[in-house]
Amino acid sequence: MLLSSRVKGIHDSITMKLNEKAILLTEEGKVIYNLSGGQLPIKPPSEFIDKIHHELNFLKSYQYSPSAGFPALRKKLLKHFIHSRKIPEELFEIEWDVILSNGSKHSLYNALGALIDPGDEVVLLAPYWVSYPEMIKFWGGIPTVVKSNVFDAFVPAIEDIRKVMTPRTKAIIVNSPNNPSGVHYSESWMREFASLMRDYPDLVVISDEVYSDISYFDPKPTYFYQLDHSLMKRTIVVQAISKTLAATGLRLGWAIAPSHVVSAMGRIQGQTTSGPNSLAQRALLDFDFHYLEGFLTPVKNHIRQNAATLREKFREGNLGHCWYQSSSAFYFMIDFSRTPMFQRFESDGDHSYTITDELLENEGITVVPGSDFGIPNTARIALVIEEVPFQEAISKIVKYLNKV
């Protein structure tokens, strides 16, 4: 059967493949330190689970929701966004809406579908989440990448963003807190970014904020539209329960945007997946977001402790020059190119896959090649597994990186 050229150009998700491989190896009885997972290895808040149990008794929990999600939940999410971001409510009286989708990935896909015509350019800030370029290309767009490096803790320079702007630039995706770097862009960076956006009045900003509640060092994340409310009219904010509620498998995300954009996204969704999970929606409708702080406090303490372990292990192994301070989400990027191990590679180019494959085969450690995030010769590690196995895994990585 002849496949379309569109699907032939899509790459598999490396993060999904690695997570599946780690699970299979574990089931075979091998000791595997899975540092590739992009999810918290814990259950959601008990209060949310209780809401799910309660909703099991109602018929509507098993039936279709409206294509864009239950109206009451959409209103609740918009209100929560307004209060959590401290934005004047009068900005949202008429022209803003929310659409619920099957996870934040689905929301991003629909948003790009509503915006992108073939040949349109979308700016990505590397390191970027692996699915961004594939989604853009699927809709006929062209990813334009702005690089960063470990010396700047993987924060891209505003002037480098300006350099890639062309008349074909339609949108830019800002992911803060960032997957895979584990940092969030500072308020000063966001202020400069807001100033840059004022120079490009037709540019749309997609703000991927799925990790916004998971920051473990102050100051907390700030966003450009909080500093310049005029940018709200061309901003699409993407959120989900996946990370904040440790509920990746329930597949519930949403986008907050001007109502005409939400309407366009809804037409795409209505003709593809229809409404998302009704049971998860109804449980979230009755969930009190005030429970989040109590739920996330020990989570953030755990991630902070593993980040401290990483720092100390790197310093003990004379790899302090490869370390930077992560502050949010639950990731860290290792720069292989500045380690003794890397000296054995004589050719230029990216060796991420070779290195990560060796770590899995020889050390039993899964990490994600950084080339899939737009940064060659690096890898992403997740800071979420239990403290003792995390210490063991990092000790193995440091020993491997120091081999000449």
C-alpha positions as CSV (number, residue, x, y, z in Angstrom):
1,M,0.0,0.0,0.0
2,L,1.4,3.4,-1.0
3,L,1.7,5.8,1.8
4,S,1.3,9.6,1.5
5,S,4.4,11.8,1.2
6,R,3.1,13.7,4.3
7,V,3.3,10.7,6.6
8,K,6.6,9.5,5.1
9,G,8.2,12.7,6.3
10,I,7.2,12.3,10.0
11,H,9.7,10.8,12.4
12,D,8.8,8.6,15.3
13,S,8.8,10.2,18.7
14,I,12.1,9.3,20.2
15,T,10.9,9.9,23.8
16,M,8.0,7.5,23.4
17,K,10.3,4.8,21.8
18,L,12.9,5.0,24.5
19,N,10.3,4.9,27.3
20,E,8.7,1.8,25.7
21,K,12.2,0.1,25.3
22,A,13.0,0.8,29.0
23,I,9.8,-0.8,30.1
24,L,10.4,-3.9,27.9
25,L,14.0,-4.3,29.2
26,T,12.7,-4.0,32.8
27,E,10.1,-6.6,32.2
28,E,12.8,-8.9,30.9
29,G,14.5,-8.7,34.3
30,K,17.3,-6.2,33.4
31,V,18.2,-3.4,35.8
32,I,17.4,-0.3,33.9
33,Y,17.7,3.3,35.2
34,N,15.1,5.0,33.1
35,L,16.0,8.7,32.9
36,S,14.1,9.2,29.7
37,G,10.6,9.5,31.1
38,G,8.7,12.8,30.7
39,Q,6.3,12.0,33.5
40,L,6.1,11.9,37.2
41,P,6.2,8.3,38.6
42,I,3.4,9.0,41.1
43,K,-0.4,9.0,41.3
44,P,-2.4,12.2,40.8
45,P,-3.6,14.0,44.0
46,S,-6.0,11.9,46.0
47,E,-8.6,14.6,45.8
48,F,-8.6,14.3,42.0
49,I,-8.8,10.5,42.1
50,D,-11.8,10.9,44.5
51,K,-13.5,13.1,41.9
52,I,-12.9,10.4,39.2
53,H,-14.4,7.7,41.5
54,H,-17.4,9.9,42.1
55,E,-18.0,10.6,38.4
56,L,-18.1,6.8,37.7
57,N,-21.7,6.7,38.8
58,F,-23.0,9.2,36.2
59,L,-24.1,8.4,32.7
60,K,-22.7,11.6,31.1
61,S,-19.2,10.6,32.3
62,Y,-19.2,7.9,29.6
63,Q,-20.8,9.9,26.8
64,Y,-19.5,12.4,24.3
65,S,-18.7,15.8,25.6
66,P,-19.2,18.8,23.3
67,S,-16.4,18.9,20.7
68,A,-14.6,21.8,22.4
69,G,-15.2,20.4,25.9
70,F,-17.8,21.0,28.6
71,P,-18.7,24.7,28.7
72,A,-18.6,24.9,32.5
73,L,-15.0,23.5,32.6
74,R,-13.9,25.8,29.8
75,K,-15.1,28.8,31.9
76,K,-13.4,27.4,35.0
77,L,-10.1,27.0,33.2
78,L,-10.2,30.5,31.8
79,K,-11.0,32.0,35.2
80,H,-8.2,30.0,36.8
81,F,-5.8,31.3,34.1
82,I,-6.9,34.9,34.7
83,H,-6.3,34.7,38.4
84,S,-3.1,32.7,38.4
85,R,-1.5,35.0,35.8
86,K,-3.0,38.1,37.5
87,I,-4.4,39.5,34.3
88,P,-7.2,42.1,34.4
89,E,-10.5,40.3,33.8
90,E,-11.9,43.0,31.5
91,L,-9.4,41.7,28.9
92,F,-11.4,38.5,28.6
93,E,-15.0,39.6,28.8
94,I,-16.0,38.7,25.2
95,E,-13.2,37.7,22.9
96,W,-11.4,34.8,24.7
97,D,-12.3,31.2,24.9
98,V,-10.9,27.7,25.9
99,I,-10.8,24.5,23.9
100,L,-10.1,21.2,25.6
101,S,-8.2,18.5,23.7
102,N,-6.6,15.1,24.1
103,G,-3.5,16.5,25.8
104,S,-1.3,19.5,25.2
105,K,0.2,17.8,22.1
106,H,-3.3,17.8,20.5
107,S,-3.9,21.4,21.5
108,L,-0.6,22.4,19.8
109,Y,-1.4,20.4,16.7
110,N,-4.8,22.0,16.4
111,A,-3.3,25.5,17.0
112,L,-0.8,25.0,14.2
113,G,-3.4,23.7,11.9
114,A,-5.5,26.8,12.5
115,L,-2.6,29.1,11.7
116,I,-0.2,27.6,9.2
117,D,-0.4,27.7,5.4
118,P,2.1,25.8,3.3
119,G,5.4,27.7,3.2
120,D,4.7,29.7,6.5
121,E,7.7,29.8,8.9
122,V,7.5,29.0,12.6
123,V,10.3,30.0,14.9
124,L,11.5,27.3,17.4
125,L,13.9,28.0,20.3
126,A,16.3,25.2,20.7
127,P,16.3,23.1,22.7
128,Y,12.7,22.6,21.7
129,W,10.2,19.8,22.4
130,V,10.7,17.0,19.9
131,S,7.2,17.1,18.3
132,Y,7.2,20.8,17.4
133,P,9.0,20.5,14.1
134,E,7.1,17.4,13.0
135,M,3.8,19.1,13.7
136,I,4.8,22.2,11.7
137,K,6.0,20.1,8.8
138,F,2.8,18.1,8.8
139,W,0.8,21.2,8.2
140,G,3.1,22.4,5.4
141,G,5.1,24.9,7.5
142,I,8.8,25.4,7.8
143,P,10.6,25.2,11.2
144,T,13.1,28.0,11.7
145,V,15.5,27.2,14.6
146,V,17.2,29.6,17.0
147,K,20.1,27.9,18.8
148,S,21.3,28.2,22.4
149,N,24.1,26.5,24.4
150,V,25.0,25.3,27.9
151,F,27.1,28.5,28.5
152,D,23.8,30.4,28.6
153,A,21.9,27.6,30.4
154,F,20.2,27.0,27.0
155,V,18.4,30.4,27.0
156,P,18.3,31.8,23.5
157,A,19.4,35.4,22.8
158,I,16.6,37.8,21.8
159,E,18.8,39.2,19.0
160,D,19.3,35.8,17.6
161,I,15.5,35.5,17.3
162,R,15.3,38.8,15.5
163,K,17.9,37.6,13.0
164,V,15.7,34.7,11.7
165,M,12.5,36.8,11.2
166,T,11.4,37.0,7.6
167,P,8.2,38.2,5.8
168,R,7.1,34.5,5.9
169,T,7.4,34.1,9.7
170,K,3.9,33.4,10.9
171,A,4.4,32.2,14.5
172,I,6.9,31.5,17.3
173,I,6.6,28.8,20.0
174,V,7.9,29.7,23.4
175,N,8.2,26.8,25.9
176,S,8.9,28.1,29.4
177,P,9.5,26.2,31.7
178,N,11.4,24.4,29.0
179,N,11.4,20.8,28.0
180,P,14.2,19.6,27.7
181,S,16.5,22.1,29.4
182,G,14.7,22.3,32.8
183,V,15.0,26.1,32.9
184,H,12.4,28.9,32.6
185,Y,13.1,32.2,30.9
186,S,13.6,35.1,33.3
187,E,11.4,38.1,33.7
188,S,14.0,40.3,32.0
189,W,14.1,37.9,29.0
190,M,10.3,38.0,28.8
191,R,10.4,41.8,28.9
192,E,12.9,41.9,26.0
193,F,10.8,39.3,24.1
194,A,7.7,41.4,24.6
195,S,9.6,44.4,23.1
196,L,10.7,42.3,20.2
197,M,7.1,41.1,19.5
198,R,5.9,44.7,19.3
199,D,8.2,45.1,16.3
200,Y,6.3,42.2,14.5
201,P,2.6,43.1,15.0
202,D,1.3,40.2,12.8
203,L,3.3,37.4,14.6
204,V,1.4,34.9,16.6
205,V,3.0,33.5,19.8
206,I,2.2,30.0,21.0
207,S,3.1,29.9,24.7
208,D,3.5,26.2,25.8
209,E,3.1,26.4,29.6
210,V,2.5,22.8,30.5
211,Y,5.2,22.9,33.2
212,S,4.3,26.3,34.6
213,D,3.4,25.0,38.0
214,I,6.6,23.0,38.4
215,S,9.4,25.4,39.3
216,Y,11.5,24.7,42.3
217,F,13.7,27.8,42.5
218,D,12.4,31.4,42.8
219,P,11.6,33.6,41.0
220,K,8.7,31.7,39.5
221,P,8.0,31.8,35.7
222,T,6.8,35.1,34.3
223,Y,5.2,35.5,30.8
224,F,5.5,38.2,28.2
225,Y,1.8,38.9,28.0
226,Q,1.8,39.7,31.8
227,L,4.3,42.5,31.0
228,D,2.4,43.8,28.0
229,H,-1.3,42.9,27.9
230,S,-1.6,44.1,24.3
231,L,0.1,40.9,23.2
232,M,-2.8,38.8,24.6
233,K,-4.8,39.3,21.4
234,R,-2.2,37.3,19.4
235,T,-1.2,34.7,22.0
236,I,-2.3,31.1,22.3
237,V,-1.6,29.6,25.7
238,V,-1.4,25.8,26.0
239,Q,-1.8,23.9,29.2
240,A,-2.6,20.3,30.5
241,I,-3.2,18.2,33.5
242,S,-0.4,15.8,32.4
243,K,2.5,17.2,34.4
244,T,0.8,19.3,37.1
245,L,-1.5,16.5,38.2
246,A,0.8,13.6,37.2
247,A,-1.9,12.4,34.8
248,T,-0.2,11.9,31.4
249,G,-2.3,8.9,30.6
250,L,-5.6,10.7,31.0
251,R,-4.9,12.9,27.9
252,L,-6.5,16.2,28.8
253,G,-5.1,19.5,27.7
254,W,-6.4,22.8,26.6
255,A,-5.7,26.0,24.7
256,I,-6.6,29.5,25.7
257,A,-6.9,31.9,22.8
258,P,-9.0,34.6,21.1
259,S,-12.4,33.1,20.4
260,H,-12.0,33.1,16.6
261,V,-8.8,31.0,16.9
262,V,-10.6,28.6,19.3
263,S,-13.5,28.3,16.9
264,A,-11.0,27.3,14.1
265,M,-9.3,24.8,16.3
266,G,-12.7,23.4,17.2
267,R,-13.6,22.8,13.6
268,I,-10.4,20.8,13.1
269,Q,-11.1,18.8,16.3
270,G,-14.7,18.3,15.5
271,Q,-13.8,16.6,12.2
272,T,-11.0,14.4,13.7
273,T,-11.2,13.4,17.4
274,S,-14.3,15.2,18.6
275,G,-14.3,16.0,22.4
276,P,-11.7,14.7,24.8
277,N,-12.2,12.3,27.7
278,S,-15.6,13.1,29.4
279,L,-14.7,11.3,32.7
280,A,-11.5,13.3,33.2
281,Q,-13.3,16.5,32.2
282,R,-16.1,16.0,34.7
283,A,-13.6,15.1,37.5
284,L,-11.5,18.3,36.8
285,L,-14.7,20.4,36.8
286,D,-15.2,19.7,40.5
287,F,-11.5,19.7,41.4
288,D,-10.2,22.5,43.6
289,F,-7.0,23.9,42.2
290,H,-6.0,25.0,45.7
291,Y,-5.0,21.4,46.3
292,L,-2.1,21.8,43.8
293,E,0.3,23.6,46.1
294,G,0.1,20.8,48.7
295,F,0.5,18.1,46.1
296,L,3.4,19.7,44.2
297,T,5.5,20.8,47.2
298,P,7.0,17.4,47.9
299,V,7.3,16.8,44.2
300,K,9.3,20.0,43.7
301,N,11.4,19.2,46.8
302,H,12.3,15.8,45.3
303,I,13.3,17.3,41.9
304,R,15.3,19.9,43.7
305,Q,17.2,17.2,45.7
306,N,17.9,15.2,42.6
307,A,19.2,18.4,40.9
308,A,21.5,18.9,43.8
309,T,22.7,15.3,43.5
310,L,23.5,16.0,39.9
311,R,25.5,19.1,40.7
312,E,27.6,17.4,43.4
313,K,28.3,14.3,41.3
314,F,29.4,16.4,38.4
315,R,31.7,18.5,40.6
316,E,33.1,15.4,42.2
317,G,33.8,14.0,38.7
318,N,35.5,17.2,37.6
319,L,32.6,17.9,35.2
320,G,31.5,21.1,36.9
321,H,32.0,23.0,33.6
322,C,29.2,20.9,32.1
323,W,26.7,21.8,34.8
324,Y,24.2,24.6,34.9
325,Q,21.4,25.3,37.4
326,S,18.1,23.8,36.3
327,S,15.1,25.5,38.0
328,S,11.9,24.1,36.6
329,A,10.1,21.2,34.9
330,F,12.1,18.0,35.7
331,Y,14.9,17.8,33.1
332,F,18.6,18.5,32.6
333,M,20.7,18.6,29.4
334,I,24.1,17.0,29.4
335,D,26.6,18.5,27.0
336,F,28.8,15.5,25.9
337,S,31.1,17.6,23.7
338,R,32.8,19.1,26.8
339,T,33.6,15.7,28.5
340,P,36.8,13.5,28.2
341,M,34.8,10.7,26.6
342,F,34.0,12.8,23.6
343,Q,37.7,13.0,22.6
344,R,37.5,9.6,20.9
345,F,35.2,10.9,18.2
346,E,37.4,12.1,15.3
347,S,34.7,13.2,12.9
348,D,32.6,16.3,13.2
349,G,28.8,15.9,13.5
350,D,26.3,14.6,15.9
351,H,27.1,11.5,18.1
352,S,24.2,11.7,20.4
353,Y,22.6,8.4,19.2
354,T,25.9,6.5,19.5
355,I,26.5,7.8,23.1
356,T,23.0,7.3,24.4
357,D,22.9,3.8,22.8
358,E,26.2,2.9,24.7
359,L,24.8,4.2,27.9
360,L,21.8,1.9,27.5
361,E,23.7,-1.2,26.4
362,N,26.7,-0.9,28.7
363,E,25.3,1.0,31.8
364,G,21.6,0.2,31.7
365,I,20.7,3.9,31.5
366,T,18.1,5.4,29.2
367,V,18.5,9.1,28.2
368,V,17.1,11.0,25.2
369,P,19.5,12.1,22.4
370,G,19.7,15.9,22.3
371,S,19.7,16.0,18.5
372,D,16.0,15.4,18.6
373,F,15.6,18.6,20.7
374,G,17.7,20.6,18.2
375,I,21.0,20.5,20.2
376,P,23.5,17.9,18.9
377,N,25.9,16.0,21.1
378,T,23.8,16.3,24.2
379,A,21.1,14.3,26.0
380,R,18.1,15.0,28.2
381,I,17.8,13.3,31.5
382,A,14.7,13.3,33.7
383,L,15.1,14.1,37.4
384,V,12.1,12.2,38.7
385,I,13.1,8.7,39.7
386,E,13.7,7.9,43.4
387,E,16.7,9.4,45.1
388,V,18.9,6.3,45.6
389,P,18.6,4.9,42.0
390,F,19.1,8.4,40.7
391,Q,22.4,8.7,42.6
392,E,23.5,5.4,41.2
393,A,22.6,6.3,37.7
394,I,24.4,9.7,37.8
395,S,27.5,8.0,39.3
396,K,27.5,5.6,36.3
397,I,27.0,8.5,33.8
398,V,29.9,10.5,35.4
399,K,32.2,7.5,35.2
400,Y,31.3,6.9,31.6
401,L,31.8,10.6,30.7
402,N,35.3,10.6,32.2
403,K,36.5,7.6,30.1
404,V,39.2,8.8,27.7
